[in-house]
C-alpha cells in the first residue's frame, strides 16, 4: 500500500468520523471520536516509520501470526468500574471475529472481578485504565501540552578537573 493510498484511506476514515459525530448527542461524541483521535495521533507519531514497518512486514514468513488486535475504548465516569459483563461482551466480540487479541481501554478503572476474568480467558487481552492511559498520553505526547519545563543544574566536575 503506497503512502498516497494510506493518506486516502485516512481521509476516508475521518470523513466517516465526521458523519458519525452528527448522529450522536453532544455528550456522546467523546465515546465515538476518542478512538479516532487516538488512532490519528498514532498515525502521526509513526509517520516516519511506516515504510520501514511495511518493508519488515513484507519480509516476514507467510505463516507468521498476523492475528488482528481489536481495541475497545470507553469514556466512563471516574467512579464507574468496568465490570466482568463488559469484558465478557468484548471477548464475545473477539470470538465472533475469530480474533484472539484485544486491548480494552477505559478512562475509569476495572473491577477486581473483571481483572480476574481476563486472567482466566484464553484470549490475550490487555487492560488499560484511566491512570495508565494518562501516563501513556504524557509519555507519547498525545492530547497533552507541556505548561512548564524545569532545568536542574549540577556541577560539572570534569570542567574543574586539572588536566
C-alpha positions as CSV (number, residue, x, y, z in Angstrom):
1,X,0.0,0.0,0.0
2,X,1.5,3.3,-1.0
3,X,1.6,6.5,1.1
4,X,-1.0,8.1,-1.1
5,X,-3.3,5.1,-0.5
6,X,-2.7,5.3,3.2
7,X,-3.5,9.0,3.2
8,X,-6.6,8.5,1.1
9,X,-7.8,5.8,3.5
10,X,-7.1,8.0,6.5
11,X,-9.1,10.8,4.9
12,X,-11.9,8.4,4.2
13,X,-12.0,7.2,7.9
14,X,-12.0,10.8,9.1
15,X,-14.9,11.6,6.8
16,X,-16.9,8.8,8.4
17,X,-16.0,10.1,11.8
18,X,-17.4,13.5,10.9
19,X,-20.6,11.9,9.6
20,X,-21.0,9.8,12.8
21,X,-20.4,12.9,15.0
22,X,-23.6,14.4,13.8
23,X,-25.7,11.4,14.7
24,X,-24.8,11.4,18.4
25,X,-25.8,13.6,21.2
26,X,-23.0,16.1,22.0
27,X,-22.4,14.3,25.3
28,X,-21.7,11.1,23.5
29,X,-19.3,12.5,20.9
30,X,-16.2,11.6,23.1
31,X,-17.2,7.9,23.0
32,X,-17.1,8.0,19.2
33,X,-14.4,10.5,18.5
34,X,-11.8,9.5,21.1
35,X,-10.8,6.2,19.4
36,X,-10.4,8.1,16.1
37,X,-8.3,10.8,17.7
38,X,-6.0,8.1,19.3
39,X,-5.6,6.3,16.0
40,X,-4.9,9.5,14.2
41,X,-2.3,10.5,16.7
42,X,-0.6,7.1,16.5
43,X,-0.6,7.5,12.7
44,X,1.1,10.9,13.0
45,X,3.7,9.6,15.5
46,X,4.5,6.6,13.4
47,X,4.5,8.5,10.1
48,X,8.3,8.4,9.7
49,X,8.5,4.6,10.3
50,X,5.6,3.5,8.0
51,X,7.8,2.4,5.1
52,X,10.2,0.5,7.3
53,X,7.3,-1.3,9.0
54,X,5.8,-2.2,5.6
55,X,9.1,-3.5,4.4
56,X,9.6,-5.5,7.5
57,X,6.1,-6.9,7.3
58,X,6.7,-8.0,3.7
59,X,9.8,-9.9,4.7
60,X,8.0,-12.0,7.4
61,X,7.2,-15.6,6.7
62,X,3.7,-16.3,5.4
63,X,2.8,-18.4,8.4
64,X,3.7,-15.7,10.9
65,X,1.0,-14.9,13.4
66,X,-0.8,-11.9,11.9
67,X,-3.9,-12.1,14.0
68,X,-5.6,-8.7,14.3
69,X,-5.7,-6.8,17.6
70,X,-9.1,-5.4,18.4
71,X,-9.4,-2.3,20.6
72,X,-12.3,-1.0,22.6
73,X,-12.1,2.4,24.2
74,X,-14.7,3.7,26.6
75,X,-15.0,7.0,28.2
76,X,-16.6,6.4,31.6
77,X,-17.2,8.4,34.8
78,X,-14.3,8.2,37.2
79,X,-16.4,6.4,39.8
80,X,-17.5,3.7,37.3
81,X,-15.7,0.4,37.4
82,X,-15.7,-1.6,34.1
83,X,-17.1,-5.0,35.2
84,X,-16.9,-8.6,34.1
85,X,-20.0,-8.3,31.9
86,X,-18.4,-5.6,29.8
87,X,-15.3,-7.7,29.3
88,X,-17.4,-10.8,28.6
89,X,-19.1,-8.9,25.7
90,X,-15.7,-7.8,24.4
91,X,-14.4,-11.4,24.5
92,X,-17.6,-12.5,22.7
93,X,-16.9,-9.9,20.0
94,X,-13.4,-11.1,19.6
95,X,-14.6,-14.7,19.4
96,X,-17.2,-13.7,16.8
97,X,-14.5,-12.1,14.7
98,X,-12.1,-15.1,15.1
99,X,-9.6,-12.9,16.9
100,X,-7.5,-13.8,20.0
101,X,-6.0,-10.5,21.0
102,X,-7.6,-7.3,22.3
103,X,-7.0,-4.1,24.2
104,X,-9.7,-2.6,26.4
105,X,-9.2,1.0,27.3
106,X,-11.3,2.9,29.8
107,X,-10.9,6.4,31.3
108,X,-12.0,4.9,34.7
109,X,-10.9,1.6,36.2
110,X,-11.7,-2.1,36.1
111,X,-13.4,-4.1,38.9
112,X,-11.4,-6.9,40.5
113,X,-13.8,-9.4,39.1
114,X,-13.1,-8.1,35.6
115,X,-9.4,-8.3,36.0
116,X,-9.6,-11.9,37.3
117,X,-11.9,-12.8,34.4
118,X,-9.3,-11.6,31.9
119,X,-6.6,-13.6,33.5
120,X,-8.6,-16.8,33.0
121,X,-9.7,-16.4,29.4
122,X,-7.7,-17.9,26.5
123,X,-7.7,-14.6,24.7
124,X,-4.8,-12.3,25.2
125,X,-6.4,-9.1,26.5
126,X,-4.5,-6.0,27.7
127,X,-6.4,-3.8,30.1
128,X,-5.6,-0.1,30.2
129,X,-7.3,2.0,32.9
130,X,-7.5,5.8,33.2
131,X,-4.4,6.2,35.2
132,X,-2.4,4.1,32.7
133,X,-4.0,5.9,29.8
134,X,-2.9,9.3,31.3
135,X,0.6,8.0,31.7
136,X,0.8,6.8,28.1
137,X,-0.7,10.1,26.9
138,X,2.0,12.0,28.7
139,X,4.8,9.6,27.6
140,X,3.9,9.9,24.0
141,X,2.6,13.4,23.9
142,X,-1.0,12.5,22.9
143,X,-3.6,15.2,23.9
144,X,-1.3,16.9,26.3
145,X,0.7,20.1,26.3
146,X,3.8,21.0,28.5
147,X,3.0,24.0,30.6
148,X,6.3,24.4,32.4
149,X,9.8,22.9,32.0
150,X,12.3,22.9,34.7
151,X,16.1,22.6,34.4
152,X,18.1,21.2,37.3
153,X,21.8,22.0,37.1
154,X,24.6,20.2,38.7
155,X,28.3,20.9,39.0
156,X,30.3,19.5,36.0
157,X,33.3,18.1,37.9
158,X,35.1,17.4,34.6
159,X,35.2,21.2,34.0
160,X,37.2,21.8,37.1
161,X,39.5,18.8,36.8
162,X,43.1,19.5,36.3
163,X,44.4,18.2,33.1
